Amino acid sequence: MKTYKDLNHNLWAYPLDGSQDHLIPSDFILITEEEADVIRAEKFAKHLAENPVNKPTKEQLLVELQKLTAKIDALNND
């Protein structure tokens, strides 16, 4: 695949065989896979910053563990 970026740093990929070259806008910029990886990493970091993953606290995990342990114990009593 040939990778291009637009003016907003969105990535676009087209086949190497040139079969879709007529669809590539004139303002797209051909970039290397390394450059594409940098853009992907930046976009991923931005996504994580805008959508933080809520990690459970130790206390929340312990409560879940207690619930699961109770379910396991109930299965053993059947």
Rosetta silent file (secondary structure, phi, psi, omega in degrees, C-alpha in Angstrom):
SEQUENCE: MKTYKDLNHNLWAYPLDGSQDHLIPSDFILITEEEADVIRAEKFAKHLAENPVNKPTKEQLLVELQKLTAKIDALNND
SCORE:     score description
SCORE:     0.000 S_00000001
   1 L     0.000  146.055  171.360    0.000    0.000    0.000 S_00000001
   2 E   -99.832  131.031 -177.226    0.995    3.588   -0.624 S_00000001
   3 E  -108.518  133.668  178.960    0.150    5.796    2.331 S_00000001
   4 E  -123.507  157.698  170.752   -0.825    9.435    2.019 S_00000001
   5 E  -121.782  147.881  175.293   -1.770   12.113    4.504 S_00000001
   6 L   -94.965 -174.805 -175.970   -4.213   14.910    3.901 S_00000001
   7 L   -67.689  -16.206  177.693   -3.892   18.467    5.177 S_00000001
   8 L   -99.858   12.596 -179.070   -5.495   17.434    8.488 S_00000001
   9 L    63.473   29.084  169.809   -3.013   14.582    8.980 S_00000001
  10 L   -84.663  144.526 -176.972   -5.621   11.901    8.277 S_00000001
  11 E   -97.106  145.094  179.147   -4.111    8.815    6.680 S_00000001
  12 E  -138.526  138.807 -178.833   -5.197    7.263    3.399 S_00000001
  13 E  -123.273  140.791 -179.630   -3.890    4.095    1.753 S_00000001
  14 E  -133.694  152.839 -179.127   -3.986    3.095   -1.909 S_00000001
  15 L   -62.128  146.936  178.787   -2.780   -0.033   -3.735 S_00000001
  16 L   -66.625  -24.184 -174.324    0.809   -0.108   -4.957 S_00000001
  17 L   -72.517   -4.895  177.246   -0.300   -1.199   -8.430 S_00000001
  18 L    81.207    3.064 -175.920   -1.563    2.302   -9.262 S_00000001
  19 L   -65.602  -18.305 -179.890   -5.075    1.075  -10.031 S_00000001
  20 L  -120.007   13.802 -178.539   -6.597    3.783   -7.832 S_00000001
  21 H   -58.482  -29.437 -179.943   -4.111    6.588   -8.384 S_00000001
  22 H   -67.893  -13.678  179.459   -6.773    8.543  -10.255 S_00000001
  23 H   -91.664   -9.199 -175.282   -8.703    8.758   -6.969 S_00000001
  24 L   -79.479  117.910  178.538   -5.863   10.383   -5.008 S_00000001
  25 L   -61.003  149.663 -175.637   -6.567   14.103   -4.435 S_00000001
  26 L   -67.272  -20.013  179.985   -3.827   16.437   -5.581 S_00000001
  27 L   -91.558    0.749  174.867   -3.334   17.850   -2.078 S_00000001
  28 L   -73.199  146.949 -177.995   -2.548   14.446   -0.538 S_00000001
  29 E  -115.972  123.302  177.418    1.090   13.945    0.431 S_00000001
  30 E   -69.178  130.514 -179.188    2.816   10.602   -0.082 S_00000001
  31 E  -130.481  163.669  177.734    4.517    9.521    3.152 S_00000001
  32 L   -80.791  165.858  177.870    6.632    6.636    4.367 S_00000001
  33 H   -65.051  -32.790  177.622    5.294    3.922    6.643 S_00000001
  34 H   -64.430  -42.450  177.638    7.489    5.335    9.429 S_00000001
  35 H   -64.765  -38.837  177.665    5.842    8.745    9.042 S_00000001
  36 H   -63.423  -40.299  178.898    2.431    7.066    9.077 S_00000001
  37 H   -61.602  -38.455  178.160    3.378    5.233   12.291 S_00000001
  38 H   -63.836  -45.420  179.318    4.234    8.572   13.943 S_00000001
  39 H   -63.110  -43.093  178.185    0.865   10.025   12.935 S_00000001
  40 H   -59.430  -44.585 -179.239   -0.925    6.889   14.176 S_00000001
  41 H   -63.623  -41.552  179.006    0.891    7.111   17.527 S_00000001
  42 H   -64.500  -43.194  179.967    0.032   10.805   17.884 S_00000001
  43 H   -66.329  -38.156  178.373   -3.628   10.181   17.063 S_00000001
  44 H   -65.458  -43.040  178.610   -3.760    7.248   19.486 S_00000001
  45 H   -62.641  -41.183  178.445   -2.207    9.343   22.274 S_00000001
  46 H   -64.275  -42.287  178.785   -4.710   12.122   21.580 S_00000001
  47 H   -60.317  -44.437  179.880   -7.578    9.620   21.639 S_00000001
  48 H   -64.928  -37.226  179.578   -6.427    8.249   25.001 S_00000001
  49 H   -66.646  -36.956 -178.823   -6.094   11.758   26.418 S_00000001
  50 H   -82.034  -21.561 -177.454   -9.617   12.632   25.284 S_00000001
  51 L  -132.017   70.050 -175.888  -11.077    9.264   26.348 S_00000001
  52 L   -60.908  143.229  177.387   -9.254    8.184   29.491 S_00000001
  53 L   -84.122  124.378 -179.877   -9.543    4.581   30.480 S_00000001
  54 L   -82.909  104.073  178.767  -11.053    4.321   33.920 S_00000001
  55 L   -82.651  134.670  179.506   -8.879    1.856   35.744 S_00000001
  56 L   -68.932  150.468  176.656  -10.529    0.187   38.716 S_00000001
  57 L   -80.339  167.683  177.521   -9.084    0.816   42.140 S_00000001
  58 H   -59.313  -41.119 -178.740   -7.686   -1.946   44.315 S_00000001
  59 H   -63.845  -41.515  178.989  -10.769   -1.719   46.502 S_00000001
  60 H   -63.910  -40.667  179.234  -13.109   -2.122   43.513 S_00000001
  61 H   -66.329  -38.117  177.909  -11.189   -5.161   42.331 S_00000001
  62 H   -64.403  -38.208  177.290  -11.317   -6.704   45.796 S_00000001
  63 H   -63.738  -44.293  177.867  -15.105   -6.282   45.877 S_00000001
  64 H   -61.659  -40.822  178.128  -15.348   -7.982   42.469 S_00000001
  65 H   -61.568  -42.719  178.615  -13.079  -10.768   43.715 S_00000001
  66 H   -62.026  -41.208  178.797  -15.317  -11.301   46.732 S_00000001
  67 H   -63.705  -44.126  179.878  -18.384  -11.515   44.463 S_00000001
  68 H   -66.345  -39.808  178.001  -16.687  -14.040   42.188 S_00000001
  69 H   -61.722  -40.396  178.034  -15.474  -16.079   45.147 S_00000001
  70 H   -64.072  -39.621  178.202  -19.030  -16.217   46.476 S_00000001
  71 H   -65.524  -40.383  178.991  -20.273  -17.438   43.082 S_00000001
  72 H   -65.354  -44.063  178.864  -17.577  -20.129   42.974 S_00000001
  73 H   -61.233  -38.453  178.870  -18.421  -21.218   46.498 S_00000001
  74 H   -64.963  -35.929  177.340  -22.094  -21.457   45.531 S_00000001
  75 H   -66.716  -36.547  179.652  -21.169  -23.727   42.619 S_00000001
  76 H   -68.389  -24.219 -178.796  -19.216  -25.992   44.936 S_00000001
  77 L   -86.276   -8.615 -179.942  -22.290  -26.364   47.158 S_00000001
  78 L   -77.970    0.000    0.000  -24.509  -27.581   44.288 S_00000001
